[in-house]
């Protein structure tokens, strides 16, 4: 009989890998996690709901992809679950009464919180509809994106600027902490499939605005220096080794006499053309040299020298095997969406509450700032006093509950002792009834009929003293004989 499996995959004690690889799509337990939430659920409208779903797609895999909001849910409900689930960031989308779309970036559990107004946005479906060859829906979302930030810090800013230097550094740190860090020396190229670009618009004059453009791209690469027919053959060769459907993706060579006709473009072809010789070049953002990953055989320890000779590592220059695996590829970015134009309006010290650290429209003087500091200090002291009072009340209630419990236990013991004493008294009464008439070990003194038997015994003893018991015995004996004769006649 098969052994019953113990469910430990999703429960406490599961043997989860400590540092899973990025290629498999499993995130590390120490990586940041986020929740993208619609505040008000159905009240925000279909467009903002779709925008929240698109941003949730951007934050994968370290986000709650299947989160279902309800209209009755409040912010404290989500904040309460951030600790047990290990959520480090909250992205809150909402709509104001005037119709403005707002986004809040909050860092749990103690803040700060950045308030943005979404001035313009385009959904993912709109971006795909505008493209001729849209990309997406593959393996791009199993790994976190590469975060690229531009112009977030101004070299000329200081603490007296309208956008102070510490605010720029704080915003940079907040956005950087959204995704796990990437080590360029150790991260495999296959794990970097997307790019999230955050570009801050630099205003010509220091007007105190902080505007960020949000863009999301997929990274695509193609080999450089090959003609289009050769690229199709290369793709067909890779397709034959895979398990995908090959229908409609292989080149049709049925009407050609030779492979050369396919390479030069038919009988009247212009000849073999590459990207450099043809009139239309492949539009590319950059060209890089990529070291192809090829499987290497594991040789035994007895033949290490032979393995090195086969790999070509004993050449004079030492780069023969390396040069064969280097391939020049063109890198191109394809936009996935969504697009957003975010304008920062306010920064709060706490989690969606607390002291206002910066405001775009409201500016305070030093005296007003001091007064606010005093008010916040007083609030902090009152809060600590309330916490101490609540703690004392909890301790007092615990002590009273413990005392009540001990008192009930003592009362229970006392009642048990009283019951045992009552049982002892009953046993004494029972014993006096049994041996009232001198039970000396003979069955004659045993009272089996209660008080009625005791009275009858007294009458019999009195009749025996008066000599009346002998006559009574004779009458009883004669009655028994007559009864036996009648039974025998019958």
C-alpha positions in Angstrom: 0.0 0.0 0.0 1.3 3.4 -0.9 2.4 5.8 1.8 0.1 8.7 2.4 1.6 12.0 1.4 2.0 14.7 4.1 1.0 18.1 2.8 4.0 20.3 3.4 4.2 22.2 0.1 2.2 25.1 1.2 2.2 24.7 5.0 4.5 25.4 7.8 7.6 23.3 7.5 7.7 23.1 3.7 11.1 22.5 2.3 11.2 25.5 0.1 14.5 26.3 -1.7 16.5 29.0 0.1 17.7 30.7 -3.1 15.8 29.6 -6.2 17.1 30.5 -9.6 15.6 33.4 -11.4 15.1 31.4 -14.6 12.6 29.1 -13.0 10.3 32.0 -12.1 10.3 31.4 -8.4 11.1 34.4 -6.3 13.3 34.4 -3.2 11.7 34.7 0.2 13.7 37.9 0.8 12.6 39.6 -2.4 10.2 42.5 -2.1 6.5 41.7 -2.6 3.7 44.1 -3.5 0.0 44.3 -3.8 -1.8 46.5 -6.4 -5.2 47.5 -5.0 -8.2 49.3 -6.3 -9.6 51.4 -3.4 -13.4 51.3 -3.7 -13.3 48.4 -6.1 -16.3 48.9 -8.5 -16.5 52.6 -7.8 -13.3 53.5 -9.7 -14.6 52.4 -13.1 -13.6 49.9 -15.7 -10.6 51.9 -17.1 -8.9 52.3 -13.8 -9.6 48.6 -12.9 -7.9 47.6 -16.2 -5.0 50.0 -15.4 -4.6 48.3 -12.0 -4.6 44.9 -13.6 -1.9 46.0 -16.1 0.3 47.4 -13.4 -0.2 44.2 -11.5 1.1 42.4 -14.6 4.2 44.6 -14.6 5.0 43.8 -11.0 5.0 40.0 -11.5 6.2 37.6 -10.2 6.5 39.3 -6.8 2.9 40.5 -6.5 -0.6 39.2 -5.7 -1.7 38.3 -9.2 -5.1 36.9 -8.2 -6.1 39.5 -5.6 -9.9 40.1 -5.5 -10.9 43.4 -3.9 -14.3 44.1 -2.4 -16.2 47.3 -2.0 -16.4 46.8 1.8 -12.6 46.3 2.1 -10.7 49.2 3.8 -7.0 50.1 3.8 -6.5 48.6 7.3 -7.7 45.2 6.1 -4.8 45.1 3.6 -2.3 46.6 6.0 -3.2 43.9 8.5 -2.4 41.1 6.0 0.9 42.7 4.9 2.9 41.3 7.9 1.8 37.6 7.6 2.2 37.6 3.8 5.5 39.5 3.8 4.2 42.3 1.6 6.6 45.3 1.5 4.9 47.7 -1.0 1.3 48.8 -1.6 0.2 50.5 -4.9 -3.2 52.0 -4.3 -5.3 53.2 -7.3 -8.4 55.4 -6.6 -10.6 58.1 -8.1 -11.4 61.4 -6.4 -14.8 63.0 -6.4 -13.6 65.5 -9.1 -12.7 62.6 -11.4 -8.9 62.6 -11.0 -7.1 59.3 -11.0 -4.6 58.9 -8.1 -1.9 56.4 -7.3 -0.2 56.0 -3.9 3.0 54.1 -3.3 3.2 53.1 0.3 6.1 51.2 2.0 4.9 48.9 4.8 4.7 48.8 7.7 5.7 52.4 8.7 5.8 54.4 5.4 6.6 56.7 3.8 3.7 57.2 1.3 4.1 58.9 -2.1 1.0 60.5 -3.6 0.8 60.7 -7.4 -1.8 62.0 -9.8 -2.1 60.0 -13.0 -2.4 62.8 -15.5 -2.3 60.5 -18.6 -2.3 56.8 -19.1 -2.7 54.2 -21.9 -3.8 50.6 -21.2 -1.9 47.6 -22.5 -4.6 46.7 -25.0 -4.3 50.2 -26.5 -0.5 49.9 -26.8 -0.8 46.5 -28.5 -3.5 47.7 -30.9 -1.2 50.5 -32.1 1.7 48.0 -32.9 2.1 46.0 -36.1 3.7 43.0 -34.4 2.8 43.1 -30.7 4.7 41.0 -28.2 3.7 39.6 -24.9 2.0 36.7 -23.2 5.1 34.4 -23.3 7.8 33.8 -20.7 8.5 37.5 -20.1 6.6 37.7 -16.9 8.2 34.8 -15.0 11.1 37.0 -14.0 11.1 40.5 -12.5 11.9 43.4 -14.9 15.1 45.4 -15.1 14.5 48.8 -13.5 16.1 51.8 -15.3 15.7 55.2 -13.7 16.7 58.5 -15.3 17.0 62.1 -14.1 15.7 61.4 -10.6 18.4 63.5 -9.0 19.2 67.0 -10.0 22.9 67.9 -9.4 21.9 71.6 -8.8 19.3 70.8 -6.1 19.9 71.2 -2.3 17.8 71.3 0.8 16.5 74.9 -0.1 15.1 73.9 -3.5 11.4 73.5 -4.2 12.1 69.8 -4.7 14.8 69.2 -2.0 17.7 66.8 -2.5 16.6 64.4 0.3 13.2 64.0 -1.3 14.8 63.0 -4.6 17.0 60.4 -2.8 14.0 59.1 -0.9 11.9 58.7 -4.1 14.8 57.0 -5.8 15.2 54.5 -2.9 11.5 53.8 -2.8 11.3 52.9 -6.5 14.5 50.9 -6.4 13.1 48.8 -3.6 10.1 47.7 -5.7 12.2 44.9 -7.4 15.0 42.6 -6.3 18.5 43.8 -7.1 20.3 42.3 -10.1 24.0 41.4 -10.1 25.2 42.0 -13.7 28.1 39.6 -13.3 26.1 36.6 -12.1 22.6 37.2 -13.5 22.0 35.1 -16.6 20.9 36.9 -19.7 17.8 34.7 -20.1 16.5 36.0 -16.7 16.3 39.7 -18.0 13.4 39.7 -20.4 11.7 43.1 -19.6 12.7 46.6 -18.8 10.7 49.1 -16.7 11.8 52.7 -17.6 11.1 55.5 -15.2 12.1 58.9 -16.6 11.7 62.1 -14.7 10.9 65.2 -16.8 13.3 68.0 -16.1 11.5 71.3 -16.1 13.3 74.2 -17.7 12.8 76.3 -14.6 12.6 75.1 -11.0 8.8 75.2 -10.6 8.6 72.5 -7.9 7.1 69.8 -10.1 8.1 66.1 -10.0 6.8 64.3 -13.1 7.7 60.7 -13.8 7.0 58.9 -17.1 6.3 55.2 -16.7 7.2 52.8 -19.6 7.3 49.0 -19.9 9.2 47.2 -22.6 10.1 43.6 -23.6 13.7 42.8 -24.7 14.1 41.1 -28.1 17.3 40.0 -29.8 18.0 38.9 -33.4 21.3 37.8 -35.0 23.2 40.4 -37.0 24.9 39.8 -40.4 22.5 37.1 -41.6 20.0 37.3 -44.5 16.3 36.8 -44.0 16.2 33.3 -45.5 19.2 32.2 -43.4 17.4 33.6 -40.3 14.3 31.6 -41.2 16.4 28.4 -41.6 18.1 29.1 -38.2 14.7 29.6 -36.6 13.4 26.4 -38.2 16.3 24.4 -36.9 15.6 25.5 -33.4 11.9 24.8 -33.9 12.6 21.2 -34.9 14.3 20.6 -31.6 11.4 22.0 -29.6 8.1 20.4 -28.8 6.0 23.3 -30.2 3.7 23.1 -33.2 5.6 23.3 -36.4 2.7 24.0 -38.7 3.0 27.2 -40.8 6.4 28.1 -39.2 8.8 26.1 -41.5 9.8 27.5 -44.9 8.1 25.9 -47.9 10.8 24.5 -50.3 8.5 22.3 -52.3 8.5 24.5 -55.5 12.3 25.1 -55.5 14.8 22.9 -57.2 17.7 23.7 -54.9 18.4 25.4 -51.6 20.4 28.1 -53.4 17.2 29.4 -55.0 15.8 29.9 -51.5 18.9 31.7 -50.4 19.2 34.1 -53.4 15.4 34.7 -53.8 14.4 32.5 -56.8 15.6 32.2 -60.4 15.7 36.0 -60.9 16.9 36.8 -57.4 19.3 39.6 -56.5 21.7 37.2 -54.9 22.6 36.5 -51.3 22.0 39.6 -49.3 22.7 40.4 -45.6 21.6 43.2 -43.4 24.6 45.2 -44.4 24.2 44.7 -48.2 20.5 44.9 -48.4 18.6 48.2 -48.7 16.4 47.6 -45.6 18.4 47.2 -42.4 16.9 45.8 -39.2 15.9 48.5 -36.9 17.9 48.1 -33.7 18.5 50.0 -30.5 22.0 48.5 -30.0 24.3 45.6 -31.0 25.9 43.5 -28.4 28.1 40.4 -28.4 26.4 37.5 -26.6 28.2 34.3 -25.5 26.0 31.4 -26.5 25.3 28.9 -23.7 26.1 25.4 -25.0 25.9 22.1 -23.1 29.3 20.7 -22.1 30.0 17.1 -21.5 31.2 16.0 -18.1 34.4 14.0 -18.4 35.8 11.6 -15.9 38.8 12.7 -13.8 41.0 10.2 -15.6 40.9 12.2 -18.9 41.1 15.9 -18.0 43.8 16.6 -20.5 41.9 15.0 -23.3 38.8 17.0 -22.4 40.8 20.2 -22.5 42.3 19.4 -25.9 38.8 18.6 -27.3 37.5 21.9 -26.0 40.4 23.8 -27.5 41.5 25.4 -24.3 45.2 24.5 -24.9 45.5 26.8 -27.9 48.2 29.4 -27.8 45.8 32.3 -27.5 43.4 30.4 -25.3 40.4 32.0 -26.9 39.6 29.6 -29.7 36.6 28.0 -28.0 35.4 31.3 -26.7 35.4 32.9 -30.2 33.3 30.2 -31.7 30.5 30.7 -29.1 30.4 34.5 -29.4 27.5 35.8 -31.5 26.6 39.3 -32.4 23.0 40.1 -31.9 20.8 43.2 -32.3 18.8 44.3 -29.3 15.4 45.9 -29.7 12.8 47.0 -27.2 9.1 46.3 -27.9 6.7 48.2 -25.7 4.3 46.1 -23.6 2.3 48.7 -21.8 0.9 50.4 -19.9 2.0 54.0 -20.1 1.5 56.5 -17.3 2.4 60.1 -16.6 2.7 60.5 -12.8 2.8 63.8 -11.0 3.9 63.8 -7.4 1.6 65.9 -5.2 2.4 64.9 -1.6 4.7 62.8 0.6 3.6 61.6 4.0 5.8 60.2 6.8 3.6 57.3 7.8 1.5 54.7 6.0 -1.1 56.8 4.2 -1.1 59.1 7.3 1.2 61.1 9.5 3.2 64.3 9.0 3.4 65.8 5.6 7.0 65.9 4.5 6.5 67.7 1.2 3.6 69.2 -0.7 3.5 70.6 -4.2 0.9 73.3 -3.6 1.0 74.0 0.1 4.2 75.6 1.5 4.8 76.4 5.2 7.1 78.9 6.8 9.6 77.9 9.5 7.3 79.1 12.3 4.4 77.1 10.9 6.7 74.1 10.6 7.7 74.5 14.2 4.1 74.7 15.4 3.3 71.5 13.4 6.3 69.8 14.9 5.0 70.7 18.4 1.5 69.4 17.5 3.0 66.1 16.2 5.2 65.7 19.3 2.1 66.2 21.5 0.2 63.6 19.4 3.1 61.2 19.8 3.1 61.6 23.6 -0.6 61.2 23.8 -0.4 58.1 21.7 2.3 56.6 23.9 0.3 57.4 27.0 -2.8 55.7 25.5 -0.6 52.7 24.7 0.7 52.5 28.3 -2.9 52.8 29.6 -4.1 50.1 27.3 -1.2 47.9 28.3 -2.0 48.4 32.0 -5.7 47.7 31.4 -4.8 44.4 29.6 -2.5 43.4 32.5 -5.1 44.2 35.0 -7.7 42.2 33.2 -5.3 39.3 32.9 -4.6 39.4 36.7 -8.3 39.6 37.5 -9.1 36.7 35.2 -6.3 34.6 36.8 -7.5 35.4 40.3 -11.1 34.5 39.3 -9.8 31.2 37.8 -8.0 30.3 41.0 -11.0 31.2 43.2 -13.2 28.9 41.1 -10.6 26.1 41.5 -10.6 26.6 45.3 -14.4 26.6 45.4 -14.4 23.4 43.3 -12.0 21.8 45.7 -14.1 22.9 48.7 -17.3 21.6 47.2 -15.6 18.3 46.4 -14.6 17.9 50.1 -18.1 18.6 51.3 -19.5 15.9 49.0 -16.9 13.4 50.3 -18.0 14.3 53.9 -21.7 13.7 53.0 -20.8 10.4 51.5 -19.0 9.4 54.7 -22.0 10.3 56.9 -24.3 8.2 54.6 -21.9 5.2 55.0 -22.0 5.5 58.8 -25.8 5.5 58.8 -25.8 2.5 56.6 -23.4 0.6 58.8 -25.4 1.3 62.0 -28.6 -0.1 60.3 -26.7 -3.3 59.3 -25.2 -4.1 62.7 -27.8 -2.7 65.1 -28.6 -6.1 66.4 -25.1 -7.5 67.0 -23.9 -9.1 63.8 -21.3 -11.6 65.0 -20.3 -13.3 61.7 -23.4 -15.6 61.5 -26.1 -15.1 58.9 -28.8 -15.1 61.6 -28.1 -11.5 62.5 -28.2 -10.2 58.9 -31.1 -7.9 58.2 -32.2 -8.5 54.6 -35.7 -7.2 54.9 -35.1 -3.8 56.5 -37.1 -2.5 59.4 -40.0 -4.9 58.8 -37.7 -7.9 59.2 -36.4 -6.5 62.5 -39.9 -6.2 63.9 -40.8 -9.8 62.9 -37.6 -11.0 64.5 -38.6 -9.3 67.8 -42.0 -11.0 67.7 -40.5 -14.4 67.1 -38.1 -14.0 69.9 -40.9 -13.1 72.3 -43.0 -16.1 71.2 -40.0 -18.4 71.8 -39.6 -17.1 75.3 -43.3 -17.7 76.1 -43.3 -21.2 74.6 -45.7 -20.3 71.9 -43.2 -20.9 69.1 -43.2 -24.8 69.6 -47.0 -24.9 68.9 -46.5 -22.7 65.9 -43.9 -25.0 64.5 -46.1 -28.1 64.8 -49.0 -26.3 63.0 -46.5 -25.4 60.2 -45.2 -28.9 59.9 -48.8 -30.4 59.7 -49.7 -27.9 57.0 -46.7 -28.9 54.9 -47.5 -32.6 55.1 -51.1 -32.1 54.1 -49.9 -29.9 51.2 -47.6 -32.7 50.0 -50.4 -35.3 50.1 -52.7 -33.2 48.0 -49.9 -32.6 45.5 -49.2 -36.4 45.3 -53.0 -37.3 44.7 -53.1 -34.8 41.9 
